[in-house]
Amino acid sequence: RLQHFTTRHTDVSLTNVIIKCFFESAPETTVHKEDKSGPDGAEKKKKHQCSVCQKRFGTKQILLRHIRVHTGERPYSCSTCNKAFKQRFHLITHRRTHTGEKPYCCLTCNKACAQRSDLIKHIRTHTGEKPYSCSTCKNAFARRDNLIRHRRTHTGEKPYSCPTCNKTFASKQQLKTHTTEKKKHQCSVCQKRFGTKQHLQRHIRVHTGERPYSCLTCNKACAEKSNLIKHIRTHTGEKPFSCLTCNKAFAHKQQLKRHTSTHRGKHPELDGRKSI
């Protein structure tokens, strides 16, 4: 097992982690090894072809597993809550939400995790590793989901929509706050209510005139960090928002939005889209 782990899971160091492979039975281990083997193993041959999308696979087992993407079949069911899964290891992972089992343990601080991916993310809090970089501004992140959320600050994408009022949000957490959290935090000056303490504190600056964010170039002060970032672009000339139709670039998202409306009707497939 140790030899299997060290040759197949090269992305994790054994000095940092105690970890167990999901795939304990011989057939699953064979399929799993071929999944990880890359161009030197089953990937070279790929004899087994999907009749729906023509994608090819190295083994029949992997093809059968892939076909569930098209059929929607979920043969692995949880005996506790009846939730069904396409793959056995997804069921194994899910069961831990009921059992509380956390088999992946950090050797640095002894934190235990239910999923291997969660442990890898946790280890980066010790190592400082940030493998996910933004191609627009070069900010780096320890987690891929944080990079995806960050990119939306450049693209203006807001994929999460409120089913009640259709207001859109860049993250699930923002939508959750909007839809489920009561506005418990009230302004003592104007009685306006807010869903989070942070939003209330930001609002209070309207009354106090506080401007805690200062430009290092010209000392201009702003009430909100986002306004300071926009202001700094007047010095740097940065224009991170690009039109997908004509490639014209803008310093502010609102400028791009206004500009994009001039193309509407010319390229309907691009309407409402912003640069990546």
Backbone as numpy.savetxt, mean C-alpha at the origin, in Angstrom:
# Nx Ny Nz CAx CAy CAz Cx Cy Cz
15.04 -29.05 6.17 14.22 -27.84 6.17 15.07 -26.57 6.17
16.17 -26.59 6.94 17.03 -25.41 6.97 17.62 -25.15 5.60
18.05 -26.23 4.91 18.61 -26.06 3.56 17.54 -25.50 2.62
16.31 -26.04 2.72 15.22 -25.53 1.89 14.99 -24.04 2.14
14.99 -23.65 3.43 14.73 -22.25 3.76 15.81 -21.32 3.22
17.06 -21.70 3.44 18.16 -20.81 3.06 18.30 -20.68 1.56
17.88 -21.72 0.81 18.00 -21.65 -0.65 16.78 -21.05 -1.31
15.62 -21.11 -0.65 14.39 -20.63 -1.27 13.92 -19.28 -0.75
14.31 -18.92 0.47 13.85 -17.66 1.07 15.05 -16.73 1.27
15.64 -16.32 0.18 16.86 -15.52 0.25 16.60 -14.09 0.70
15.31 -13.68 0.74 14.99 -12.31 1.13 14.97 -12.10 2.63
15.14 -13.15 3.43 15.12 -13.01 4.88 16.40 -13.60 5.46
17.03 -12.83 6.37 18.24 -13.31 7.02 17.89 -14.14 8.25
18.53 -15.29 8.39 18.25 -16.13 9.55 18.83 -15.55 10.84
19.67 -14.54 10.73 20.21 -13.91 11.94 19.19 -13.00 12.58
18.16 -12.60 11.84 17.18 -11.66 12.36 15.85 -12.30 12.71
15.63 -13.54 12.30 14.27 -14.04 12.36 14.22 -15.54 12.59
13.23 -15.93 13.39 12.86 -17.34 13.48 11.62 -17.48 12.61
11.64 -18.39 11.66 10.55 -18.45 10.70 10.31 -19.89 10.25
9.09 -20.20 9.94 8.75 -21.55 9.52 8.09 -21.50 8.16
8.44 -22.43 7.29 7.84 -22.48 5.96 6.42 -23.01 6.07
5.49 -22.37 5.32 4.10 -22.83 5.30 3.98 -24.27 4.77
4.80 -24.59 3.79 4.54 -25.74 2.94 5.19 -26.98 3.53
4.39 -27.78 4.25 4.94 -28.89 5.00 4.80 -30.21 4.26
3.77 -30.36 3.42 3.60 -31.62 2.72 4.46 -31.66 1.48
4.81 -32.86 1.04 5.71 -33.01 -0.11 5.19 -32.36 -1.38
3.90 -32.56 -1.78 3.43 -31.93 -3.02 3.48 -30.42 -2.95
3.09 -29.83 -1.78 3.10 -28.38 -1.67 4.52 -27.84 -1.71
5.44 -28.55 -1.06 6.83 -28.10 -1.06 7.39 -28.09 -2.47
7.03 -29.11 -3.26 7.49 -29.18 -4.65 6.98 -27.99 -5.44
5.68 -27.71 -5.32 5.10 -26.57 -6.04 5.73 -25.28 -5.57
5.89 -25.14 -4.24 6.47 -23.92 -3.67 7.89 -23.71 -4.16
8.69 -24.77 -4.18 10.07 -24.64 -4.65 10.11 -24.18 -6.10
9.21 -24.73 -6.92 9.22 -24.35 -8.32 8.74 -22.92 -8.49
7.83 -22.48 -7.59 7.42 -21.08 -7.60 8.61 -20.16 -7.40
9.54 -20.56 -6.51 10.64 -19.69 -6.12 11.89 -19.90 -6.97
11.85 -20.88 -7.87 13.09 -21.28 -8.53 13.57 -20.32 -9.60
12.69 -19.47 -10.12 13.11 -18.47 -11.10 13.52 -19.09 -12.41
14.35 -18.38 -13.19 14.69 -18.81 -14.54 15.49 -20.10 -14.60
16.07 -20.54 -13.46 16.90 -21.74 -13.48 16.09 -23.01 -13.25
14.82 -22.90 -12.86 14.03 -24.08 -12.56 12.89 -24.25 -13.53
11.69 -24.48 -12.96 10.53 -24.77 -13.79 10.14 -23.62 -14.69
10.56 -22.38 -14.34 10.22 -21.22 -15.16 10.71 -21.35 -16.59
11.79 -22.11 -16.79 12.35 -22.25 -18.13 11.40 -23.01 -19.05
10.75 -24.03 -18.51 9.96 -24.92 -19.36 8.53 -24.41 -19.53
7.82 -24.18 -18.44 6.46 -23.65 -18.49 5.61 -24.36 -19.54
5.41 -25.65 -19.37 4.67 -26.44 -20.35 3.16 -26.30 -20.20
2.71 -25.88 -19.03 1.27 -25.91 -18.72 0.65 -24.53 -18.94
-0.27 -24.45 -19.92 -0.81 -23.15 -20.33 -2.27 -23.01 -19.91
-2.61 -21.81 -19.43 -3.99 -21.49 -19.07 -4.79 -21.26 -20.35
-5.92 -21.93 -20.49 -6.73 -21.80 -21.71 -7.51 -20.49 -21.75
-7.58 -19.80 -20.62 -8.33 -18.54 -20.57 -7.45 -17.35 -20.95
-6.27 -17.23 -20.31 -5.42 -16.06 -20.55 -4.08 -16.39 -21.19
-3.86 -17.68 -21.48 -2.64 -18.14 -22.16 -1.36 -18.00 -21.33
-1.48 -17.63 -20.09 -0.30 -17.58 -19.24 0.21 -19.00 -19.03
1.54 -19.17 -18.96 2.13 -20.50 -18.86 2.75 -20.71 -17.47
2.79 -21.99 -17.05 3.29 -22.34 -15.73 4.17 -23.58 -15.79
5.05 -23.69 -14.81 6.02 -24.78 -14.79 5.45 -26.11 -14.35
4.36 -26.11 -13.59 3.77 -27.37 -13.14 2.26 -27.32 -13.26
1.65 -28.50 -13.31 0.20 -28.60 -13.40 -0.45 -28.05 -12.14
0.20 -28.29 -10.99 -0.37 -27.81 -9.72 -0.48 -26.28 -9.69
0.56 -25.61 -10.19 0.53 -24.14 -10.21 -0.53 -23.65 -11.18
-0.68 -24.33 -12.32 -1.72 -23.97 -13.28 -3.10 -24.11 -12.64
-3.35 -25.22 -11.97 -4.65 -25.44 -11.34 -4.94 -24.36 -10.29
-3.91 -23.97 -9.57 -4.07 -22.91 -8.58 -4.39 -21.58 -9.26
-3.72 -21.31 -10.39 -3.96 -20.08 -11.14 -5.38 -20.02 -11.69
-5.89 -21.15 -12.18 -7.21 -21.18 -12.82 -8.31 -20.65 -11.89
-8.07 -20.76 -10.59 -9.06 -20.25 -9.63 -9.25 -18.74 -9.74
-8.26 -18.05 -10.29 -8.40 -16.60 -10.53 -9.56 -16.37 -11.49
-9.71 -17.25 -12.48 -10.78 -17.11 -13.48 -12.10 -17.71 -13.01
-12.05 -18.85 -12.33 -13.28 -19.53 -11.93 -13.88 -18.98 -10.64
-13.03 -18.34 -9.83 -13.51 -17.85 -8.54 -13.64 -18.94 -7.49
-13.21 -20.15 -7.82 -13.31 -21.27 -6.88 -12.48 -21.00 -5.63
-13.07 -21.32 -4.48 -12.39 -21.15 -3.18 -12.57 -22.45 -2.39
-11.68 -23.42 -2.63 -11.90 -24.75 -2.05 -11.50 -24.90 -0.59
-10.85 -23.89 -0.02 -10.36 -24.02 1.36 -11.21 -23.14 2.29
-11.98 -23.77 3.15 -12.91 -23.05 4.02 -12.50 -23.13 5.48
-12.71 -22.02 6.18 -12.44 -21.95 7.61 -13.57 -22.64 8.37
-13.24 -23.58 9.23 -14.25 -24.32 9.99 -14.89 -23.47 11.08
-14.28 -22.33 11.39 -14.82 -21.47 12.45 -15.83 -20.47 11.90
-15.48 -19.78 10.80 -16.36 -18.71 10.29 -16.83 -18.94 8.86
-16.41 -20.05 8.25 -16.81 -20.43 6.88 -16.26 -19.52 5.78
-15.35 -18.63 6.11 -14.72 -17.83 5.06 -13.88 -18.77 4.19
-13.95 -18.56 2.86 -13.28 -19.48 1.93 -12.13 -18.80 1.20
-11.14 -19.60 0.81 -9.92 -19.09 0.19 -9.53 -19.92 -1.03
-8.79 -19.28 -1.93 -8.33 -19.96 -3.14 -7.11 -20.83 -2.87
-6.30 -20.44 -1.89 -5.07 -21.17 -1.63 -5.02 -21.60 -0.16
-4.41 -22.77 0.06 -4.37 -23.36 1.39 -3.62 -22.48 2.39
-2.49 -21.89 1.95 -1.71 -21.12 2.92 -2.44 -19.84 3.32
-3.37 -19.33 2.47 -4.19 -18.19 2.88 -5.14 -18.60 4.00
-5.67 -19.83 3.91 -6.51 -20.35 4.99 -5.71 -20.51 6.28
-4.50 -21.05 6.16 -3.64 -21.23 7.33 -3.39 -19.89 8.03
-3.08 -18.88 7.22 -2.85 -17.53 7.77 -4.11 -17.00 8.43
-5.26 -17.18 7.77 -6.52 -16.68 8.31 -6.86 -17.32 9.65
-6.63 -18.63 9.77 -6.98 -19.34 11.01 -6.33 -18.71 12.23
-5.19 -18.07 12.02 -4.48 -17.46 13.15 -5.26 -16.29 13.75
-6.20 -15.72 12.97 -7.04 -14.65 13.54 -7.97 -15.23 14.61
-8.25 -16.53 14.51 -9.09 -17.19 15.51 -8.25 -17.78 16.64
-7.13 -18.38 16.30 -6.32 -19.08 17.31 -5.37 -18.16 18.07
-5.05 -17.00 17.45 -4.09 -16.10 18.07 -2.65 -16.54 17.89
-2.43 -17.59 17.11 -1.06 -18.09 16.88 -0.22 -17.05 16.15
1.01 -16.86 16.64 1.95 -15.93 16.01 3.31 -16.63 15.90
3.51 -17.39 14.82 4.70 -18.25 14.74 5.97 -17.54 14.29
5.87 -16.27 13.89 7.05 -15.57 13.37 7.56 -14.60 14.42
8.79 -14.82 14.87 9.30 -14.09 16.04 10.57 -13.31 15.70
10.60 -12.03 16.10 11.77 -11.18 15.90 12.81 -11.49 16.98
14.03 -11.78 16.57 15.08 -12.10 17.54 15.63 -10.86 18.24
15.33 -9.68 17.72 15.84 -8.46 18.33 15.00 -8.05 19.54
13.66 -8.08 19.39 12.80 -7.59 20.48 11.75 -8.61 20.92
11.78 -9.80 20.29 10.84 -10.88 20.63 9.39 -10.61 20.23
9.15 -9.58 19.45 7.79 -9.36 18.95 7.39 -10.53 18.05
6.17 -11.02 18.24 5.67 -12.14 17.44 4.62 -11.65 16.45
4.63 -12.25 15.27 3.71 -11.85 14.20 2.98 -13.08 13.66
1.77 -12.87 13.19 0.98 -13.97 12.62 1.41 -14.28 11.20
1.94 -13.28 10.49 2.32 -13.48 9.09 3.79 -13.16 8.88
4.40 -13.90 7.98 5.81 -13.69 7.64 6.03 -12.28 7.10
5.11 -11.81 6.25 5.26 -10.48 5.66 5.24 -9.40 6.73
4.43 -9.60 7.78 4.38 -8.62 8.87 5.70 -8.59 9.64
6.32 -9.75 9.80 7.60 -9.81 10.49 8.68 -9.09 9.69
8.68 -9.30 8.38 9.68 -8.63 7.53 9.53 -7.11 7.64
8.28 -6.63 7.62 8.03 -5.19 7.77 8.51 -4.71 9.14
8.24 -5.51 10.18 8.65 -5.13 11.53 10.17 -5.04 11.65
10.89 -5.99 11.07 12.35 -6.01 11.18 12.96 -4.71 10.66
12.30 -4.10 9.67 12.81 -2.84 9.11 12.77 -1.70 10.13
11.95 -1.83 11.19 11.96 -0.80 12.23 13.26 -0.86 13.01
13.94 -2.01 12.99 15.25 -2.14 13.64 16.38 -1.79 12.68
16.27 -2.24 11.44 17.37 -2.06 10.49 17.36 -0.68 9.83
16.18 -0.04 9.81 16.07 1.25 9.12 15.97 1.11 7.61
15.88 -0.11 7.12 15.81 -0.33 5.67 14.53 0.28 5.10
14.67 0.98 3.97 13.52 1.57 3.27 13.65 1.24 1.79
13.19 0.05 1.40 13.44 -0.41 0.02 12.50 0.16 -1.03
11.47 0.90 -0.62 10.48 1.40 -1.59 10.66 2.91 -1.78
11.09 3.32 -2.97 11.40 4.73 -3.24 10.42 5.34 -4.23
10.04 6.58 -3.97 9.18 7.33 -4.88 10.00 7.84 -6.05
9.57 7.54 -7.26 10.32 7.95 -8.45 10.18 9.45 -8.72
9.21 10.09 -8.07 9.00 11.53 -8.30 9.84 12.39 -7.38
9.84 12.06 -6.07 10.53 12.93 -5.12 11.62 12.22 -4.33
11.82 10.92 -4.60 12.90 10.13 -3.98 12.69 9.84 -2.49
11.54 10.18 -1.93 11.25 9.75 -0.56 11.24 8.23 -0.51
11.75 7.65 0.56 11.83 6.19 0.67 10.98 5.70 1.83
10.48 4.48 1.71 9.56 3.92 2.69 9.92 2.47 3.01
9.62 2.08 4.25 9.88 0.70 4.67 8.83 -0.25 4.14
7.63 0.27 3.85 6.53 -0.58 3.41 5.99 -0.12 2.06
5.63 -1.10 1.24 5.12 -0.80 -0.10 3.79 -0.05 -0.03
2.92 -0.41 0.92 1.63 0.26 1.01 1.79 1.74 1.37
2.84 2.07 2.14 3.10 3.48 2.45 3.55 4.24 1.21
4.34 3.58 0.35 4.75 4.21 -0.90 3.54 4.46 -1.79
2.64 3.48 -1.88 1.44 3.63 -2.72 0.61 4.82 -2.25
0.43 4.92 -0.92 -0.32 6.06 -0.37 0.39 7.38 -0.66
1.73 7.37 -0.51 2.50 8.58 -0.75 2.37 9.05 -2.19
2.40 8.12 -3.14 2.33 8.49 -4.56 1.08 9.30 -4.87
0.03 9.06 -4.10 -1.22 9.78 -4.34 -1.09 11.27 -4.04
-0.07 11.66 -3.25 0.15 13.09 -3.02 0.64 13.76 -4.30
1.23 12.97 -5.20 1.68 13.50 -6.49 0.58 13.39 -7.55
-0.11 12.27 -7.56 -1.09 12.02 -8.63 -2.45 12.64 -8.34
-2.72 12.90 -7.04 -4.04 13.40 -6.69 -5.11 12.32 -6.66
-4.71 11.07 -6.85 -5.66 9.96 -6.88 -6.34 9.80 -5.52
-7.66 9.61 -5.55 -8.44 9.37 -4.33 -9.39 8.21 -4.61
-8.88 6.97 -4.46 -9.66 5.81 -4.91 -10.75 5.34 -3.96
-10.83 5.93 -2.76 -11.80 5.46 -1.77 -12.95 6.46 -1.67
-14.16 5.97 -1.94 -15.32 6.85 -2.04 -16.35 6.56 -0.96
-16.89 7.61 -0.38 -17.94 7.46 0.63 -19.25 7.06 -0.06
-19.88 5.96 0.35 -21.12 5.52 -0.30 -22.31 6.45 -0.03
-22.18 7.30 0.97 -23.29 8.19 1.32 -23.24 9.51 0.56
-22.05 10.15 0.55 -21.96 11.49 -0.05 -21.04 11.56 -1.25
-20.40 10.41 -1.60 -19.49 10.32 -2.76 -18.20 11.12 -2.60
-17.93 11.64 -1.42 -16.64 12.29 -1.19 -15.54 11.24 -1.30
-14.41 11.62 -1.91 -13.34 10.65 -2.15 -12.14 10.93 -1.26
-11.35 9.85 -1.01 -10.22 9.93 -0.10 -9.03 9.16 -0.66
-7.84 9.58 -0.25 -6.61 8.96 -0.74 -6.29 7.66 -0.01
-6.82 7.46 1.20 -6.50 6.25 1.96 -7.76 5.68 2.61
-7.70 4.38 2.91 -8.81 3.72 3.59 -9.06 4.33 4.96
-7.96 4.71 5.63 -8.09 5.27 6.97 -8.86 6.59 6.95
-8.58 7.43 5.93 -9.31 8.69 5.80 -10.80 8.43 5.58
-11.10 7.44 4.73 -12.50 7.10 4.48 -13.17 6.57 5.75
-12.44 5.72 6.48 -12.99 5.16 7.72 -13.30 6.26 8.72
-12.37 7.21 8.84 -12.58 8.34 9.75 -13.83 9.11 9.34
-13.98 9.31 8.04 -15.11 10.08 7.51 -16.44 9.36 7.74
-16.46 8.05 7.53 -17.73 7.32 7.54 -18.14 6.76 8.89
-17.17 6.42 9.74 -17.54 5.71 10.97 -17.26 6.46 12.26
-16.31 7.36 12.24 -15.94 8.00 13.51 -16.82 9.22 13.77
-17.37 9.29 14.95 -18.17 10.45 15.32 -17.25 11.65 15.47
-17.80 12.83 15.22 -17.00 14.05 15.35 -17.01 14.48 16.82
-16.09 13.85 17.59 -16.09 14.05 19.03 -15.36 15.32 19.46
-14.51 15.84 18.58 -13.61 16.93 18.97 -14.20 18.27 18.52
-14.58 19.09 19.51 -15.28 20.34 19.21 -14.41 21.55 19.49
-14.49 22.51 18.57 -13.77 23.78 18.73 -14.49 24.63 19.77
-13.75 25.09 20.77 -14.36 25.89 21.85 -14.70 27.30 21.40
-14.17 27.73 20.26 -14.42 29.09 19.77 -15.69 29.14 18.92
-15.78 28.24 17.92 -16.91 28.31 16.98 -17.82 27.09 17.03
-17.52 26.14 17.92 -18.32 24.93 18.13 -18.34 23.96 16.93
-17.51 24.21 15.95 -17.41 23.26 14.84 -16.78 21.97 15.37
-17.25 20.83 14.85 -16.78 19.54 15.35 -15.92 18.83 14.30
-14.98 17.99 14.80 -14.03 17.30 13.92 -13.88 15.84 14.35
-13.54 15.00 13.37 -13.41 13.57 13.62 -12.15 13.18 14.36
-11.10 13.98 14.26 -9.84 13.64 14.94 -9.31 14.87 15.68
-8.49 14.60 16.69 -7.88 15.68 17.46 -6.94 16.50 16.58
-6.24 15.80 15.65 -5.32 16.51 14.76 -6.05 17.52 13.88
-7.24 17.13 13.36 -8.01 18.05 12.53 -8.49 19.26 13.34
-8.86 19.01 14.60 -9.28 20.12 15.46 -8.12 21.07 15.71
-6.94 20.52 16.04 -5.77 21.37 16.30 -5.42 22.21 15.08
-5.54 21.61 13.91 -5.25 22.34 12.68 -6.27 23.47 12.47
-7.54 23.16 12.77 -8.60 24.17 12.62 -8.40 25.34 13.57
-7.98 25.06 14.81 -7.84 26.11 15.83 -6.91 27.23 15.36
-5.97 26.89 14.48 -5.04 27.92 13.97 -5.77 29.01 13.19
-6.98 28.70 12.70 -7.79 29.73 12.03 -8.11 30.84 13.02
-8.34 30.47 14.27 -8.70 31.44 15.30 -7.46 32.08 15.95
-6.42 31.28 16.18 -5.25 31.79 16.89 -4.27 32.52 15.98
-4.34 32.22 14.68 -3.38 32.82 13.75 -2.01 32.17 13.79
-1.88 31.07 14.54 -0.59 30.38 14.64 -0.15 29.85 13.27
1.14 30.04 12.97 1.72 29.55 11.71 3.03 28.83 12.04
2.95 27.55 12.41 4.15 26.86 12.92 5.13 26.37 11.85
4.75 26.47 10.57 5.61 25.93 9.51 6.26 27.08 8.74
7.59 27.19 8.84 8.32 28.32 8.25 9.23 27.88 7.11
9.28 28.71 6.07 10.17 28.48 4.93 11.60 28.87 5.31
12.55 27.99 5.09 13.94 28.27 5.43 14.58 29.26 4.47
13.95 29.46 3.32 14.52 30.37 2.32 14.11 31.81 2.57
12.82 32.05 2.81 12.34 33.44 2.93 11.61 33.72 4.24
11.56 32.71 5.12 10.91 32.84 6.44 9.40 33.01 6.40
8.79 32.83 5.25 7.32 32.87 5.19 6.77 31.75 6.08
5.75 32.05 6.87 5.17 31.07 7.78 3.79 30.63 7.29
3.49 29.37 7.50 2.21 28.80 7.06 1.53 28.09 8.22
0.22 28.07 8.18 -0.55 27.40 9.22 -0.54 25.89 9.05
-0.40 25.42 7.80 -0.42 23.99 7.53 0.83 23.57 6.77
1.29 22.37 7.06 2.49 21.84 6.41 2.29 21.74 4.89
1.09 21.34 4.46 0.83 21.20 3.03 0.98 22.53 2.30
0.60 23.63 2.96 0.75 24.95 2.34 2.22 25.35 2.25
3.01 24.94 3.25 4.45 25.22 3.19 5.09 24.47 2.02
4.70 23.21 1.84 5.25 22.41 0.74 4.94 23.08 -0.60
3.70 23.56 -0.75 3.32 24.26 -1.99 4.16 25.52 -2.17
4.35 26.26 -1.07 5.13 27.50 -1.15 6.57 27.24 -1.55
7.18 26.20 -0.98 8.59 25.89 -1.27 8.81 25.71 -2.77
7.79 25.22 -3.47 7.93 25.02 -4.92 8.12 26.33 -5.68
7.74 27.46 -5.07 7.99 28.74 -5.73 9.48 29.06 -5.74
10.22 28.45 -4.82 11.68 28.62 -4.79 12.39 27.55 -5.62
11.92 26.31 -5.51 12.62 25.20 -6.18 12.24 25.05 -7.64
11.06 25.56 -7.99 10.59 25.38 -9.37 10.02 23.99 -9.62
9.91 23.17 -8.58 9.39 21.81 -8.75 7.94 21.84 -9.24
7.66 20.97 -10.22 6.31 20.85 -10.77 5.96 19.36 -10.86
5.50 18.79 -9.74 5.32 17.33 -9.69 4.05 16.80 -10.33
3.15 17.69 -10.77 1.88 17.24 -11.34 1.90 17.42 -12.85
1.85 16.31 -13.60 1.98 16.36 -15.06 0.70 15.91 -15.75
0.36 16.60 -16.83 -0.80 16.25 -17.65 -0.47 15.04 -18.52
-1.31 14.02 -18.47 -1.07 12.81 -19.26 -1.33 13.04 -20.75
-2.04 14.11 -21.08 -2.35 14.36 -22.49 -1.23 15.11 -23.20
-0.73 16.19 -22.57 0.26 17.04 -23.26 1.57 17.17 -22.50
1.67 16.49 -21.34 2.90 16.48 -20.53 3.23 17.82 -19.88
2.36 18.80 -19.96 2.61 20.07 -19.27 2.61 19.81 -17.77
3.55 20.46 -17.05 3.71 20.20 -15.62 3.26 21.40 -14.79
2.82 21.11 -13.57 2.29 22.15 -12.69 2.81 21.95 -11.27
2.89 23.05 -10.55 3.37 23.00 -9.17 2.29 22.52 -8.22
1.02 22.75 -8.57 -0.07 22.43 -7.66 -1.10 21.53 -8.33
-1.68 20.66 -7.54 -2.68 19.71 -8.02 -3.89 20.43 -8.61
-4.32 21.53 -7.98 -5.48 22.26 -8.45 -5.23 22.86 -9.83
-3.98 23.30 -10.07 -3.64 23.84 -11.39 -3.78 22.76 -12.46
-3.32 21.55 -12.13 -3.45 20.44 -13.07 -4.92 20.12 -13.33
-5.72 20.13 -12.28 -7.14 19.82 -12.42 -7.82 20.81 -13.37
-7.51 22.10 -13.20 -8.10 23.11 -14.08 -7.63 22.91 -15.52
-6.32 22.62 -15.67 -5.76 22.42 -17.00 -6.36 21.20 -17.69
-6.53 20.10 -16.93 -7.05 18.85 -17.50 -8.43 19.06 -18.12
-9.21 19.96 -17.53 -10.56 20.20 -18.05 -10.53 20.77 -19.46
-9.41 21.39 -19.86 -9.32 21.93 -21.23 -9.18 20.83 -22.26
-8.80 19.62 -21.82 -8.66 18.49 -22.75 -9.90 17.62 -22.81
-10.83 17.82 -21.91 -11.99 16.94 -21.85 -12.73 16.95 -23.18
-13.06 15.74 -23.63 -13.72 15.60 -24.93 -12.75 15.26 -26.03
-11.48 15.70 -25.87 -10.46 15.39 -26.88 -9.96 13.97 -26.69
-9.76 13.60 -25.42 -9.28 12.25 -25.09 -10.12 11.73 -23.94
-11.33 11.23 -24.22 -12.22 10.80 -23.13 -11.61 9.76 -22.22
-10.74 8.91 -22.78 -10.16 7.85 -21.95 -9.25 8.40 -20.88
-8.81 9.68 -21.02 -7.92 10.27 -20.04 -8.64 11.18 -19.05
-9.94 11.43 -19.30 -10.67 12.35 -18.45 -10.60 11.92 -16.99
-10.25 12.88 -16.14 -10.19 12.62 -14.72 -8.93 11.95 -14.25
-8.03 11.60 -15.16 -6.79 10.95 -14.73 -5.69 11.98 -14.53
-4.75 11.63 -13.67 -3.63 12.51 -13.38 -2.35 11.74 -13.52
-1.26 12.45 -13.49 0.03 11.80 -13.71 0.42 10.89 -12.57
1.32 9.98 -12.85 1.85 9.06 -11.84 3.20 9.56 -11.38
